[in-house]
Protein backbone atom coordinates (compact mmCIF):
# COMPACT_ATOMS: atom_id res chain seq x y z
CA UNK A 1 0.00 0.00 0.00
CA UNK A 2 1.34 3.40 -0.91
CA UNK A 3 2.05 5.78 1.95
CA UNK A 4 1.17 9.45 1.71
CA UNK A 5 4.20 11.73 1.51
CA UNK A 6 5.42 13.05 4.83
CA UNK A 7 6.20 16.62 5.67
CA UNK A 8 9.83 17.62 6.21
CA UNK A 9 10.61 18.93 9.66
CA UNK A 10 10.63 22.72 9.54
CA UNK A 11 11.09 25.40 12.12
CA UNK A 12 8.94 28.47 12.56
CA UNK A 13 5.43 29.22 13.71
CA UNK A 14 3.30 26.23 14.68
CA UNK A 15 0.68 25.29 12.13
CA UNK A 16 -2.89 26.22 12.86
CA UNK A 17 -5.64 23.63 12.65
CA UNK A 18 -6.73 24.71 9.16
CA UNK A 19 -3.13 24.62 7.95
CA UNK A 20 -2.77 21.11 9.34
CA UNK A 21 -6.06 20.16 7.64
CA UNK A 22 -4.72 21.47 4.32
CA UNK A 23 -1.54 19.42 4.68
CA UNK A 24 -3.55 16.30 5.58
CA UNK A 25 -5.86 16.94 2.61
CA UNK A 26 -2.89 17.08 0.25
CA UNK A 27 -1.57 13.82 1.72
CA UNK A 28 -5.00 12.18 1.40
CA UNK A 29 -5.43 13.34 -2.21
CA UNK A 30 -1.94 12.03 -3.01
CA UNK A 31 -2.79 8.69 -1.41
CA UNK A 32 -6.05 8.45 -3.33
CA UNK A 33 -4.30 9.30 -6.60
CA UNK A 34 -1.32 6.96 -6.23
CA UNK A 35 -2.91 4.20 -4.15
CA UNK A 36 -6.26 4.24 -5.93
CA UNK A 37 -8.18 4.38 -2.64
CA UNK A 38 -11.82 5.42 -2.47
CA UNK A 39 -12.93 8.68 -0.93
CA UNK A 40 -14.71 6.89 1.91
CA UNK A 41 -11.72 4.67 2.76
CA UNK A 42 -9.33 7.62 2.70
CA UNK A 43 -11.53 9.84 4.89
CA UNK A 44 -11.99 7.02 7.38
CA UNK A 45 -8.27 6.19 7.47
CA UNK A 46 -7.18 9.79 7.98
CA UNK A 47 -9.86 10.47 10.59
CA UNK A 48 -8.92 7.36 12.55
CA UNK A 49 -5.16 7.32 12.13
CA UNK A 50 -3.62 10.59 10.94
CA UNK A 51 -5.27 13.76 12.17
CA UNK A 52 -3.43 14.89 15.31
CA UNK A 53 -1.89 11.52 16.15
CA UNK A 54 1.56 9.97 16.28
CA UNK A 55 2.30 7.27 13.71
CA UNK A 56 5.61 5.43 13.49
CA UNK A 57 7.30 8.20 15.47
CA UNK A 58 5.87 11.00 13.28
CA UNK A 59 3.59 13.46 15.06
CA UNK A 60 0.69 14.62 12.91
CA UNK A 61 -0.50 18.06 13.92
CA UNK A 62 -4.02 18.57 15.29
CA UNK A 63 -6.23 19.41 12.32
CA UNK A 64 -9.71 20.77 11.74
CA UNK A 65 -11.29 17.44 10.72
CA UNK A 66 -14.39 19.04 9.19
CA UNK A 67 -12.29 21.39 7.04
CA UNK A 68 -10.11 18.43 5.99
CA UNK A 69 -13.22 16.50 4.85
CA UNK A 70 -14.57 19.57 3.01
CA UNK A 71 -11.35 19.95 1.00
CA UNK A 72 -10.92 16.27 0.10
CA UNK A 73 -14.60 15.71 -0.71
CA UNK A 74 -14.80 19.03 -2.54
CA UNK A 75 -11.83 18.22 -4.77
CA UNK A 76 -13.34 14.86 -5.72
CA UNK A 77 -16.82 16.30 -6.26
CA UNK A 78 -15.52 19.25 -8.37
CA UNK A 79 -12.57 17.61 -10.14
CA UNK A 80 -14.16 18.04 -13.58
CA UNK A 81 -14.03 21.83 -13.00
CA UNK A 82 -10.75 21.89 -11.08
CA UNK A 83 -8.49 20.00 -13.50
CA UNK A 84 -9.29 22.15 -16.60
CA UNK A 85 -8.79 25.27 -14.47
CA UNK A 86 -5.35 24.05 -13.37
CA UNK A 87 -4.53 22.93 -16.93
CA UNK A 88 -5.24 26.43 -18.24
CA UNK A 89 -3.02 28.02 -15.59
CA UNK A 90 -0.11 25.64 -16.24
CA UNK A 91 2.38 26.10 -19.07
CA UNK A 92 1.00 24.85 -22.40
CA UNK A 93 1.88 21.20 -22.91
CA UNK A 94 1.93 20.42 -19.19
CA UNK A 95 -1.56 19.25 -18.22
CA UNK A 96 -2.29 18.48 -14.58
CA UNK A 97 -2.17 14.74 -15.36
CA UNK A 98 1.48 15.10 -16.41
CA UNK A 99 2.83 16.70 -13.23
CA UNK A 100 4.09 14.97 -10.07
CA UNK A 101 1.34 13.44 -7.90
CA UNK A 102 2.20 15.54 -4.82
CA UNK A 103 2.21 18.75 -6.84
CA UNK A 104 -1.07 17.69 -8.46
CA UNK A 105 -2.64 17.17 -5.02
CA UNK A 106 -1.43 20.61 -3.84
CA UNK A 107 -2.80 22.38 -6.92
CA UNK A 108 -6.14 20.55 -6.81
CA UNK A 109 -6.74 21.28 -3.12
CA UNK A 110 -5.78 24.94 -3.48
CA UNK A 111 -7.85 25.38 -6.63
CA UNK A 112 -10.88 23.92 -4.86
CA UNK A 113 -10.50 26.55 -2.15
CA UNK A 114 -9.95 29.39 -4.62
CA UNK A 115 -13.02 28.45 -6.68
CA UNK A 116 -15.44 27.22 -4.02
CA UNK A 117 -14.41 28.78 -0.69
CA UNK A 118 -14.76 32.47 -1.37
CA UNK A 119 -15.03 33.10 2.37
CA UNK A 120 -11.27 32.46 2.61
CA UNK A 121 -9.04 35.24 1.22
CA UNK A 122 -7.10 34.09 -1.85
CA UNK A 123 -3.84 35.38 -0.34
CA UNK A 124 -4.29 33.04 2.64
CA UNK A 125 -4.98 30.07 0.37
CA UNK A 126 -1.96 30.79 -1.84
CA UNK A 127 0.40 31.32 1.11
CA UNK A 128 -0.74 28.13 2.87
CA UNK A 129 -0.28 25.94 -0.21
CA UNK A 130 3.05 27.52 -1.15
CA UNK A 131 4.19 26.65 2.39
CA UNK A 132 3.00 23.07 1.87
CA UNK A 133 4.95 22.93 -1.41
CA UNK A 134 8.06 24.17 0.45
CA UNK A 135 7.63 21.30 2.92
CA UNK A 136 7.87 18.75 0.10
CA UNK A 137 10.14 20.43 -2.45
CA UNK A 138 13.43 22.30 -2.34
CA UNK A 139 13.49 23.19 -6.05
CA UNK A 140 11.31 25.63 -7.99
CA UNK A 141 8.01 23.82 -7.27
CA UNK A 142 6.89 26.37 -4.62
CA UNK A 143 7.37 29.13 -7.21
CA UNK A 144 5.31 27.14 -9.72
CA UNK A 145 2.56 26.68 -7.12
CA UNK A 146 2.60 30.41 -6.38
CA UNK A 147 2.38 31.37 -10.06
CA UNK A 148 -0.36 28.89 -10.95
CA UNK A 149 -2.48 29.75 -7.92
CA UNK A 150 -2.02 33.47 -8.48
CA UNK A 151 -3.27 33.08 -12.07
CA UNK A 152 -6.26 31.05 -10.89
CA UNK A 153 -7.09 33.56 -8.15
CA UNK A 154 -7.00 36.46 -10.62
CA UNK A 155 -9.54 34.69 -12.82
CA UNK A 156 -11.69 33.18 -10.07
CA UNK A 157 -13.89 36.25 -9.70
CA UNK A 158 -14.89 36.07 -13.38
CA UNK A 159 -15.51 32.31 -13.60
CA UNK A 160 -13.02 29.53 -14.10
CA UNK A 161 -10.27 29.57 -16.71
CA UNK A 162 -11.76 26.68 -18.68
CA UNK A 163 -14.89 28.75 -19.37
CA UNK A 164 -12.91 31.85 -20.31
CA UNK A 165 -10.61 30.11 -22.78
CA UNK A 166 -13.53 28.64 -24.71
CA UNK A 167 -15.18 32.06 -25.23
N, C-alpha and C positions, 0 to 999 in steps of 0.2 A: 504494500500500500504506500502510496506517495505521501510524504510528509509535506506540510505547508512550510514555506520558507520561514526562517527565524530572523528576528531583528537583531542587528549588531548591537553590542553594548555601546551606548553613547552617554555622554555627560551633558548636563544642562538641566533645564527646568523639568520637573516631573510631568508626565503626560496627564492630561485631564481624562475624564471618563469617555468623552466623545472622541478624543484623539485615540485612545486605546481601542474604542469600538471601530474606528476607521481602520486601524492597523489589523485588527482581527478580521474585519470584513475583507480586506485585501488578501489575507492569508486564506480565508475560507473560499473566496472566488478562485484563487490560484489552485487550491486543492480540488475544487469542483472541476476546473478546466483540465488539469493534468491527470487527476485520479478518476475522473468521470463519475463523481459521486452525485447523488440527487440533492436537491435543495433541502428536503426534509432531513435526510441523513446528516448533511453538513451542519444544519442549524442545531440539530440535536447533539451532535458530537461537540461542537464548539460551546454550546450552552452547558453541557455536562462536564467537559474536560478542559477547556481552554480559558474561558473568560475569568480572569482574576485568580488563577490557580497556578500551582507549581507543578511542572511536568518534566521529568528527567533532569531535574536540577535547574530548569529555566523557569523563572517567575514571570507569569503573564500578568500584565497590569489589570487592575479592576476596570471594567468597561461597562458602558451603558448598554445593557443587553437588548433593550428595545430598539435603540438606535442602530445597533449592529444588525438586528433582524430586518429593520427597515431598509438599510443599505443593500444587504445581500439579496433580499427578496425583490427589492426595487430594481436592481440591476437585471436580475433574471426576467422579471415581468416586462421590463422596458428595453431589453437588449436589441430588439429590432429597430428601435429609434437611436439607441446609444451607439451601436457600432458604426452606422453610417455617419453619425456626427463626428466620431473620433476619426474615421477614415478621411473625412473632408478637412480635418484640422492637421492631419499628418502630411508629411511630404508625399507628393505624388509617387505612386509605385510602391508605397509602404502601407498597405492596408493593415488594420488592427490584427487580423489573423496572422500576419507575417512577423509581428514583433514578439519579443520574449514574453512568456506567460505571466511573470511577475509584473512587468511593465503594463501588460494588457489589463491585469486585474486592477492596478492603480488607476489607469485611465478610465476604465469602465466605472469604478466606484465614484471617482471624482466627477465624471460626466453625469452620472445619475444625480448627484447632489446639485450640480450646476443647473441642470434642466428641470428637476422636479422638486427641489427643496429651496425655493426662493426665499424662505424665511432665514436662511443662513447666508451671510454676506459672501460674495464670490471670493473676495480676498482671503477670507478665513479658509474656505475650501481649498483654494490653490496653495496657500502656505502649508496647510496640514498635509496635503498629498505630496508636495515637494519634499517636506520633511520625511515622509514615509519612503520616498524614492531615495533620499540620502541615506536612510538606514540600510537599504539593500544594495546600493550602487555607489561606487567611488568614481565612476567615469562621468560622461556628460549626460547620463540619463535624467538626473534631476533638472537640468536645463531644458531637456526635451519635454519633460512633464510640465514645467513652468510655461513653456511656449505654447504647447498644445492646449493646456487648460485656459491660458489667457485668451487664445483665439476663440475657444468655445464660449467662454464667459462674455466676450464682446458681442457675440452673435446670439446669445441665449435670450436676450430681451426681445429679439425680433423673430423668434422661431428657431428651429434647429438648422444646422448647416446643410443637411441633406435636402431640406425643403428649399432653401435659398439657392443652391446650386442648380436645381432643376428648373427654376424660373428664369 
